[in-house]
Amino acid sequence: MGCGSSSENDRNATNLGDPNNNYRDEDAEAATAAFATRQGLGSRVTANVWCKDLKKMDKLSKSDPFVVIKWKTDSDETWREIGRTEIISNDQNPNFTAQFSLTYLFEEVQGVRLEVYDVDTAFKTNDATNVDLGRQDFQGFAETTMAEVLGSSGQTSTLPLMKNTGRAGQAVVSIRMDEVEHQHDLVTLKLRALNVDKKDLTSSDPYLKIARVLETGEQTYIFKTEVQSRTLNPVWREIQGTVQQLANGDLLRPLRVECWDYDRAGGHDFIGGCSASIADMQRWSTASDDASRGPALVNPKKEAKSASYKDSGRLVVDLCTITERPSFLDYIAGGTEISFTMAIDYTASNGTPADPRSLHYVDPAGTVLNDYARAMSGIGRVLEFYDTDKKFPVIGFGGKLGPDLPANHAFAVNFQEDAPEVEGMAGVLQAYYQSLRRVQLSGPTLFQAIINQAAQIANSTKHRNSVGQKYHVLCIMTDGIINDMDATVSAIVDAADAPLSIVIVGVGQGDFTAMDHLDGDRQRLTSPFTGKVASRDMVQFVPFRDFNGFGSAAQHALAKHVLAEIPGQFISYMQSNGIDPANKRPPGSIVTGGGGVGPAMVPPMPPQAAGYGAGGGAANDLPPAYTEY
């Protein structure tokens, strides 16, 4: 248990930097903000593969196949091997037992490649780890994405094996992905401390920082409490987060809890710290007395200086409960569909499309996308995997559809008002570029009409269960200041009751200050007309210029950032409306201690190539065929 001293500046315990261990409190502040918005709701999934009708590659026997699984993201186009199945002898329809663990992220396109080989060299074991691929017979490959597999019936995709010359006979390879259960269950903590050290003249101003301990021994901060003023027995507000957020899905993963004293002048003082897992805190919370309801807070510097040093206070866990909570993937597996609508700003401030300086510039050679097209393609490429029919409405606003007509603030970009949908992201970009030949850029910039239209469509698809339920994402691309801010705020407040999220992307170098007001991460929006408070946060804003430094990967980085909150907003809507996923998993108890994996316990993560997995166990604690990435 390590600790150190540090300094920070404001009342909310921000900008804390630790010169001894380089752990910055900016990290804790950012992590707490992400925690509150349910960002980072990645899911651990396990994958199994099998093949059928493989080609007989050996003269005197059937094939001896194994599969190599590879993985890549949009931000890293390199296929990286993450594991191999075992070798199965003399079998053209192998069903491999090897299991792989991957991390699914909604906001990224995560490619999966399966390469099937027939062993053509002598082998003594079924372990394919060190087999030289260059000396084996290549049966073929198949490529898909995690989103496609997880969105398929039974979370299973069966794919034809391919070679560079075309299909490899009748052979197919199948992959099934299953989400690790209970990682998104909700943890509720009530923490306090007793008799912490005095760091001021007569008292202290304590707050807690919580960090997750990584396999490397390093720490990553995940939460920071408020400051409790002038007390040696602080009681902090209730903390809520998922098992995944707190402990990467592992009830036994160590967490580090540090108690600090806030100092208005800076130079905040470390009081003491301890290590605890969620399982530990569950056990402590059931104790009958304070002395048994948590560990001592220890300051190693004080401990090293004095043999009589005992502790710097005691952490008390008054409550640690885990409530079963369905995940985003539970709903997707149950048939819920994500429907995507694009809205594009056609106001004159964007500049005429013939001008290279215009945000709507149309490259005569057709080889360079403008910023609107780049941003749309990055976001749309992720969302289209969750839309079954791949048909997306594309709406324009702020443009004139004829020289003598007024500006239209909600028109079909394909000019078919009764059928504004286009086919896939290719259709979105085609309709957008074609519209620039006809639409006269005008103004002003008004959002109310498109938000009301999106909310009306979303409300028309409401169901009391997830079968047939659609959740809608409205993506608004705009270059500047909103001219109907009050009306927009009121429209968003009303739309918060619909199955809808709104993503706003600022394009260009305009003043987007007012847009931050619409992003309700810090405070729920209130209608200036009715006083109604939004039922939830469902808006995310980001300026595209923040990602210019990513070069050709800018649109992928934008999508990763701007879509990270969608699963949390989705869950918030479903749970607040009492909508459970179809085929809801049966309720089960949560195991509070012990090392076994029970039916309701989050299993420890499997080992990585380095020998340790997300659960922190040694590699030989798990079957050698279990690979994690």
C-alpha positions in Angstrom: 0.0 0.0 0.0 1.8 3.1 -1.2 1.0 6.7 -0.6 2.5 10.2 -1.1 2.0 13.9 -0.7 0.6 16.3 -3.3 -0.8 19.7 -4.0 -4.0 20.9 -5.7 -5.9 24.2 -5.9 -9.7 24.2 -5.9 -12.4 23.4 -3.4 -13.5 20.3 -5.4 -10.1 18.8 -5.0 -9.0 19.2 -8.6 -5.6 19.6 -10.2 -3.9 17.5 -7.7 -0.4 16.3 -8.7 1.6 13.8 -6.7 5.4 14.4 -7.0 6.2 11.0 -5.4 4.2 8.6 -7.5 3.1 10.8 -10.5 -0.6 10.0 -9.9 -2.4 13.2 -10.8 -5.7 14.3 -9.4 -6.7 15.6 -12.8 -7.0 11.9 -13.6 -9.3 11.3 -10.7 -11.4 14.4 -11.7 -11.7 13.1 -15.3 -12.5 9.6 -14.1 -15.2 10.9 -11.7 -16.8 12.8 -14.6 -16.8 9.8 -16.8 -18.1 7.7 -13.9 -21.0 10.0 -13.5 -22.0 9.9 -17.1 -21.5 6.1 -17.4 -18.7 6.5 -19.9 -16.4 3.6 -20.6 -19.2 1.0 -20.4 -17.1 -1.5 -22.2 -18.1 -5.2 -21.8 -16.0 -8.3 -21.4 -17.2 -10.9 -23.8 -16.0 -14.5 -24.4 -15.7 -16.0 -27.9 -15.8 -19.6 -29.1 -15.2 -20.8 -32.7 -16.0 -23.9 -34.7 -15.8 -24.9 -38.4 -17.7 -27.1 -40.8 -17.0 -28.7 -44.1 -13.3 -28.0 -44.1 -11.3 -29.2 -47.1 -9.5 -32.4 -46.6 -5.8 -31.3 -46.9 -4.0 -34.6 -46.1 -3.8 -37.6 -48.4 -4.1 -40.3 -45.8 -6.2 -38.6 -43.2 -8.6 -35.8 -42.6 -7.4 -32.3 -41.7 -5.7 -31.3 -38.4 -7.2 -27.8 -38.1 -6.7 -24.9 -35.7 -7.9 -21.3 -35.8 -5.9 -18.1 -35.3 -8.1 -15.2 -34.1 -7.0 -11.6 -34.8 -8.4 -8.2 -33.9 -8.2 -4.6 -34.9 -9.9 -1.2 -34.5 -10.4 1.8 -36.7 -7.7 3.7 -34.8 -5.2 0.8 -35.5 -5.6 -0.8 -38.9 -3.1 -3.6 -38.1 -4.5 -7.0 -37.5 -3.0 -8.3 -34.2 -3.1 -11.9 -33.2 -4.8 -12.4 -29.8 -4.8 -16.2 -29.6 -5.1 -19.6 -31.2 -7.3 -22.5 -30.6 -6.0 -26.0 -29.9 -5.3 -28.4 -32.7 -7.9 -31.0 -33.4 -6.7 -34.1 -35.2 -8.5 -35.7 -38.1 -11.6 -33.6 -38.1 -13.2 -31.6 -40.9 -15.9 -30.3 -38.6 -13.9 -29.2 -35.5 -15.6 -27.7 -32.4 -12.8 -26.0 -30.5 -12.8 -25.7 -26.7 -10.4 -22.7 -26.6 -12.1 -19.6 -25.3 -11.0 -16.0 -25.9 -11.9 -12.9 -23.9 -12.2 -9.6 -25.7 -13.4 -6.1 -24.6 -16.4 -4.8 -26.5 -16.8 -1.0 -26.9 -19.9 0.4 -28.5 -18.1 3.5 -29.8 -15.5 1.6 -31.9 -15.6 -0.6 -35.0 -13.7 -3.6 -33.8 -12.8 -6.0 -36.5 -12.3 -9.8 -36.0 -10.4 -12.0 -38.4 -10.5 -15.8 -38.2 -7.7 -17.7 -40.0 -8.1 -21.5 -40.4 -5.0 -23.7 -40.8 -4.3 -27.4 -41.3 -1.2 -28.5 -39.5 1.2 -29.9 -42.1 4.2 -30.5 -39.7 4.6 -33.1 -37.0 3.1 -32.2 -33.7 3.2 -33.9 -30.3 0.6 -31.8 -28.4 -2.6 -30.0 -29.4 -1.1 -26.6 -28.3 -0.8 -24.4 -31.4 0.9 -21.5 -29.7 4.3 -22.0 -31.2 3.3 -23.5 -34.5 5.0 -21.8 -37.5 2.1 -20.6 -39.6 4.3 -20.3 -42.7 4.8 -24.0 -42.8 1.1 -25.0 -42.5 -1.6 -25.3 -45.1 -3.9 -22.3 -45.2 -7.6 -23.2 -45.3 -8.9 -19.7 -45.6 -10.1 -16.7 -43.5 -13.2 -14.8 -42.6 -13.7 -11.3 -41.3 -16.5 -9.7 -39.3 -16.9 -7.2 -36.4 -17.8 -7.6 -32.8 -20.9 -5.5 -33.3 -22.1 -7.8 -36.1 -21.6 -10.9 -34.1 -23.2 -9.5 -30.9 -26.1 -8.1 -32.9 -26.8 -11.4 -34.7 -29.3 -14.0 -33.7 -27.9 -16.0 -30.8 -24.8 -13.7 -30.9 -23.4 -16.1 -33.5 -22.1 -15.4 -37.0 -21.4 -18.2 -39.5 -19.1 -17.0 -42.3 -17.8 -18.5 -45.5 -14.1 -19.2 -45.6 -12.4 -17.0 -48.2 -9.1 -17.0 -50.0 -7.6 -14.2 -52.1 -9.0 -16.0 -55.1 -12.5 -16.3 -53.8 -14.5 -18.6 -51.6 -12.6 -21.6 -50.2 -15.1 -24.4 -51.2 -18.1 -25.0 -48.9 -16.2 -24.5 -45.7 -17.6 -22.1 -43.0 -16.3 -20.9 -39.7 -18.6 -19.8 -36.9 -18.0 -17.5 -33.9 -20.2 -17.0 -30.9 -19.7 -14.2 -28.3 -21.2 -14.2 -24.8 -21.1 -11.3 -22.4 -19.6 -12.0 -19.0 -22.5 -11.8 -16.6 -23.0 -9.3 -13.8 -20.2 -6.9 -14.8 -22.8 -4.2 -15.3 -24.6 -4.8 -12.0 -24.8 -1.7 -9.9 -22.6 -1.3 -6.8 -23.8 1.1 -4.1 -21.3 2.2 -1.4 -21.7 4.3 1.7 -18.3 5.1 3.2 -17.2 7.1 6.2 -14.0 7.4 8.3 -13.3 7.5 12.0 -10.7 9.5 13.9 -8.6 10.6 10.9 -5.4 12.6 11.6 -5.6 16.3 12.3 -4.0 18.1 9.4 -5.2 21.6 10.3 -5.0 23.3 13.7 -8.0 21.5 15.2 -9.5 19.3 12.5 -9.2 18.2 8.8 -11.2 18.5 5.6 -11.2 14.9 4.3 -12.1 13.5 0.9 -11.5 10.1 -0.7 -9.8 9.1 -3.9 -10.5 5.6 -5.2 -8.1 3.9 -7.7 -8.2 0.6 -9.5 -5.0 -1.5 -9.2 -3.8 -2.8 -12.6 -2.0 -6.0 -13.3 1.2 -4.1 -13.6 0.8 -2.7 -10.0 0.0 0.8 -11.4 -3.1 2.6 -10.3 -5.8 4.3 -12.4 -8.1 6.7 -10.6 -11.8 6.0 -11.0 -13.6 8.2 -8.4 -13.2 11.1 -6.0 -15.7 12.1 -3.3 -16.7 15.6 -2.2 -14.7 17.4 0.6 -16.2 17.1 4.1 -15.2 20.3 6.0 -13.8 20.5 9.5 -14.3 17.0 10.8 -12.3 14.0 11.9 -15.2 11.6 11.3 -16.3 12.4 7.8 -19.4 10.8 6.2 -19.4 10.9 2.4 -22.3 10.9 0.0 -23.4 7.6 -1.5 -21.3 6.3 -4.4 -22.9 4.3 -7.3 -21.1 2.6 -10.2 -21.1 -0.7 -12.1 -18.8 -3.6 -11.3 -17.2 -2.9 -14.6 -16.5 0.7 -13.8 -15.2 0.1 -10.3 -13.3 -3.2 -10.7 -13.2 -4.1 -14.4 -15.9 -6.7 -13.8 -13.9 -8.5 -11.1 -15.3 -8.5 -7.5 -11.9 -9.6 -6.2 -9.8 -6.9 -8.0 -7.9 -4.7 -5.4 -9.0 -1.1 -5.1 -6.9 1.5 -3.4 -8.8 4.0 -1.2 -6.9 7.1 -0.2 -8.0 9.7 2.3 -6.7 13.3 1.8 -7.0 16.6 3.6 -8.1 19.5 1.5 -6.1 22.7 2.0 -7.5 26.0 0.5 -4.0 27.3 -0.1 -2.9 24.1 -1.9 -0.4 21.5 -0.7 -3.1 19.0 0.2 -2.1 16.4 2.7 -2.2 12.6 2.5 -3.9 11.2 5.6 -3.8 7.5 5.0 -4.9 4.7 2.6 -5.9 1.1 2.4 -6.6 -1.7 -0.2 -10.0 -3.3 -0.6 -11.9 -5.2 -3.2 -15.7 -5.0 -3.7 -15.9 -8.5 -2.1 -14.0 -7.2 1.0 -16.4 -4.2 1.3 -19.4 -6.5 1.1 -18.1 -8.6 3.9 -17.1 -5.6 6.1 -20.5 -4.0 5.6 -22.2 -6.9 7.4 -20.1 -6.6 10.5 -21.8 -5.6 13.8 -19.3 -3.0 15.0 -17.3 -0.2 13.5 -14.0 -1.7 14.3 -14.8 -4.7 12.0 -16.5 -2.7 9.2 -13.3 -1.7 7.5 -9.5 -1.5 7.5 -7.1 1.0 9.1 -6.0 4.0 7.1 -2.2 3.8 7.1 0.4 6.4 6.2 3.6 4.6 5.4 5.8 7.6 6.1 4.5 7.8 9.6 4.7 4.1 10.0 8.3 4.1 9.0 9.2 6.9 11.4 7.6 5.6 14.6 7.5 2.1 16.0 4.5 3.1 18.1 2.5 4.3 15.1 -0.9 2.5 14.8 -2.9 4.2 12.0 -4.2 7.5 10.7 -7.9 6.6 11.1 -10.2 3.9 10.0 -12.4 3.4 6.9 -15.9 2.3 7.7 -18.1 0.6 5.1 -21.7 1.2 6.1 -23.2 -0.2 2.9 -22.0 -2.3 -0.1 -24.7 -3.8 -2.1 -24.9 -5.1 -5.7 -28.1 -4.9 -7.6 -28.6 -6.9 -10.8 -28.7 -4.5 -13.8 -29.1 -5.4 -17.5 -26.4 -4.4 -19.9 -26.6 -2.6 -23.2 -25.8 -6.0 -24.9 -28.6 -7.7 -23.0 -31.0 -5.3 -24.9 -29.3 -5.7 -28.2 -29.4 -9.5 -27.9 -33.1 -9.2 -27.0 -34.0 -7.5 -30.2 -33.7 -3.8 -29.4 -32.5 -1.8 -32.5 -30.5 1.4 -32.7 -31.9 3.8 -35.3 -29.7 6.6 -36.6 -30.8 10.0 -38.1 -28.3 12.5 -39.5 -29.1 16.3 -39.5 -26.9 18.7 -41.5 -26.5 22.4 -41.3 -27.1 24.3 -44.6 -26.7 27.8 -43.3 -24.8 30.4 -45.3 -22.0 30.7 -42.7 -20.6 27.4 -43.9 -19.5 29.1 -47.1 -20.3 28.2 -50.7 -19.4 24.6 -51.7 -17.3 25.8 -54.6 -14.9 27.7 -52.3 -12.0 25.5 -50.9 -12.4 27.4 -47.6 -16.0 26.3 -47.3 -16.9 23.7 -44.7 -19.2 22.2 -47.4 -16.4 22.3 -50.1 -16.9 19.8 -52.8 -13.5 18.5 -54.1 -13.7 18.4 -57.9 -11.6 15.3 -58.0 -13.8 13.6 -55.4 -10.8 12.3 -53.4 -10.9 14.6 -50.3 -13.8 14.6 -47.9 -14.8 17.9 -46.2 -15.1 18.0 -42.4 -18.8 17.4 -42.5 -18.4 14.3 -44.5 -15.5 13.1 -42.4 -17.4 13.6 -39.2 -20.5 11.9 -40.5 -18.7 8.9 -41.9 -16.8 8.3 -38.6 -20.0 8.4 -36.5 -22.2 6.7 -39.0 -19.8 3.8 -39.6 -20.2 2.8 -35.9 -23.9 3.3 -35.6 -24.9 1.5 -38.8 -24.0 -1.9 -37.3 -26.9 -1.6 -34.9 -29.5 -0.6 -37.5 -31.1 -3.7 -39.0 -32.2 -2.3 -42.3 -29.3 0.1 -42.7 -31.6 2.9 -43.8 -30.9 6.3 -42.3 -33.1 9.4 -42.5 -30.9 12.4 -43.5 -32.5 15.8 -42.6 -31.2 19.3 -43.5 -31.9 22.6 -41.8 -31.2 26.2 -42.6 -31.2 25.9 -46.4 -33.6 27.0 -49.2 -35.0 24.4 -51.6 -35.7 27.1 -54.2 -34.7 30.8 -54.8 -38.1 32.1 -53.9 -38.7 29.8 -50.9 -38.0 30.6 -47.3 -35.3 28.7 -45.3 -36.5 25.2 -44.4 -35.5 24.0 -41.0 -36.3 20.2 -41.4 -36.2 18.9 -45.0 -35.3 15.6 -46.5 -31.8 15.8 -48.0 -32.8 13.3 -50.7 -35.8 15.6 -51.4 -38.3 12.8 -50.8 -40.2 14.1 -47.8 -42.2 10.9 -47.5 -39.1 8.7 -47.6 -36.1 10.5 -46.3 -34.1 7.3 -45.7 -31.0 6.4 -47.6 -29.0 3.2 -47.8 -26.1 3.0 -45.4 -23.4 5.5 -44.8 -22.5 5.5 -48.5 -26.0 6.7 -49.2 -25.7 9.4 -46.5 -22.6 10.8 -48.2 -24.0 10.5 -51.7 -27.3 12.3 -50.7 -25.3 15.0 -48.9 -22.9 15.8 -51.8 -25.8 15.7 -54.4 -27.9 18.1 -52.2 -25.2 20.7 -52.3 -25.9 21.2 -56.0 -29.5 22.2 -55.3 -29.8 23.6 -51.8 -29.2 27.3 -51.4 -27.3 27.9 -48.1 -29.3 30.4 -46.0 -30.2 30.5 -42.3 -30.7 31.1 -39.4 -29.5 28.1 -37.3 -32.6 26.6 -35.7 -32.6 23.3 -33.9 -36.1 23.1 -32.5 -37.8 21.7 -35.6 -35.4 18.8 -36.1 -35.3 17.9 -32.4 -39.1 17.9 -32.3 -39.3 15.8 -35.4 -36.8 13.2 -34.1 -38.6 13.0 -30.7 -41.9 12.5 -32.5 -40.5 9.6 -34.5 -38.8 8.1 -31.4 -42.0 8.3 -29.4 -43.9 6.5 -32.2 -41.7 3.4 -31.7 -42.1 3.2 -27.9 -42.9 -0.2 -26.5 -43.3 -1.4 -22.9 -40.8 -4.2 -23.6 -37.6 -4.5 -25.6 -39.1 -6.7 -28.4 -39.5 -4.4 -31.3 -38.2 -1.4 -29.3 -36.1 1.1 -31.2 -33.7 3.6 -29.6 -32.9 6.6 -31.7 -29.7 8.6 -32.1 -30.0 12.1 -33.7 -26.7 13.4 -34.9 -26.7 17.1 -35.6 -23.8 18.5 -37.7 -23.5 22.3 -37.3 -21.0 25.1 -37.8 -22.1 27.8 -35.3 -24.2 29.6 -32.8 -27.8 28.4 -32.3 -30.3 31.2 -33.0 -33.2 29.5 -31.1 -31.4 28.5 -27.9 -34.4 28.8 -25.5 -36.7 26.8 -27.9 -33.9 24.2 -28.4 -33.5 23.8 -24.6 -37.2 23.3 -24.2 -37.3 20.8 -27.1 -34.5 18.8 -25.5 -36.2 18.8 -22.1 -39.4 17.3 -23.8 -37.3 14.9 -25.9 -35.6 13.5 -22.8 -38.8 11.4 -22.2 -38.4 9.7 -25.6 -36.1 6.8 -26.5 -33.6 9.2 -28.0 -30.0 10.5 -27.7 -28.7 13.6 -29.4 -25.2 14.0 -30.6 -24.1 17.5 -31.7 -20.8 17.9 -33.6 -19.4 21.4 -34.1 -17.7 21.7 -37.5 -15.2 24.5 -38.2 -13.8 27.2 -36.1 -17.0 28.8 -34.9 -17.9 29.8 -31.3 -19.5 26.8 -29.7 -19.5 28.1 -26.2 -23.3 27.9 -25.9 -23.3 24.3 -27.0 -21.8 23.2 -23.7 -24.9 24.4 -22.0 -26.9 21.7 -23.9 -24.6 18.9 -22.7 -26.3 18.1 -19.4 -23.4 16.3 -17.8 -23.1 18.8 -15.0 -26.7 19.9 -14.6 -30.0 18.8 -16.0 -31.5 21.2 -18.5 -34.6 23.2 -17.5 -37.1 24.6 -20.0 -37.1 28.4 -19.9 -40.8 28.3 -20.9 -42.3 25.7 -18.5 -39.7 25.2 -15.8 -39.7 21.5 -16.6 -36.5 19.7 -15.8 -35.1 17.1 -18.2 -35.7 13.6 -16.9 -32.1 12.6 -17.9 -29.0 13.7 -19.7 -29.3 12.7 -23.4 -27.1 15.2 -25.2 -23.4 15.0 -26.1 -21.5 17.9 -27.8 -18.0 17.9 -29.2 -16.2 20.2 -31.6 -14.6 18.3 -34.5 -11.6 20.6 -34.5 -10.5 19.0 -31.2 -9.5 15.9 -33.3 -7.6 17.6 -36.1 -4.4 16.4 -34.5 -5.4 12.8 -35.2 -4.8 13.3 -38.9 -6.5 10.7 -41.1 -7.8 9.0 -37.9 -9.7 12.1 -36.8 -13.2 10.8 -37.7 -12.5 7.5 -35.8 -11.3 9.5 -32.7 -14.4 11.7 -32.9 -16.7 8.7 -33.1 -15.0 7.1 -30.1 -15.3 10.2 -28.0 -18.8 11.4 -29.0 -20.5 8.0 -28.9 -19.1 6.8 -25.5 -22.1 8.1 -23.6 -24.8 6.4 -25.8 -24.9 3.1 -23.9 -25.3 4.8 -20.6 -28.0 7.1 -21.9 -29.7 4.1 -23.4 -29.6 2.2 -20.1 -30.9 5.3 -18.3 -33.9 5.5 -20.5 -34.7 1.8 -20.4 -34.4 1.5 -16.6 -36.3 4.7 -15.9 -39.2 3.4 -18.0 -39.1 -0.1 -16.5 -38.2 -1.8 -19.8 -36.3 -5.0 -19.3 -34.5 -6.8 -22.1 -36.2 -9.8 -23.8 -35.0 -13.1 -22.5 -34.0 -11.5 -19.2 -31.4 -13.5 -17.3 -32.8 -15.2 -14.2 -32.0 -13.4 -10.9 -29.1 -14.7 -8.8 -27.2 -13.9 -5.7 -23.9 -12.2 -5.7 -21.0 -14.1 -4.1 -19.2 -11.8 -1.6 -16.0 -13.8 -1.1 -14.1 -16.9 -2.0 -12.2 -17.7 -5.1 -14.6 -19.9 -7.0 -16.8 -18.8 -9.9 -20.4 -19.4 -9.0 -23.4 -18.9 -11.2 -23.9 -15.3 -10.1 -20.4 -14.2 -9.5 -18.3 -12.2 -11.9 -15.4 -14.5 -12.8 -11.8 -13.2 -12.6 -10.4 -12.1 -16.0 -8.3 -14.6 -17.9 -4.5 -14.2 -18.4 -3.0 -11.9 -21.0 0.1 -12.8 -23.0 2.2 -11.3 -20.3 0.9 -13.9 -17.9 -1.8 -11.9 -16.0 -5.3 -11.0 -17.0 -7.7 -8.3 -15.9 -8.5 -10.3 -12.8 -4.9 -10.2 -11.5 -4.5 -14.0 -11.2 -1.5 -15.9 -12.4 -1.6 -17.5 -15.8 -1.6 -21.1 -14.4 -4.8 -20.3 -12.4 -6.8 -20.8 -15.7 -6.9 -23.2 -18.6 -4.0 -22.5 -21.0 -6.5 -22.3 -23.9 -8.2 -19.3 -22.3 -6.8 -16.1 -24.0 -7.7 -12.6 -23.1 -7.4 -9.4 -25.1 
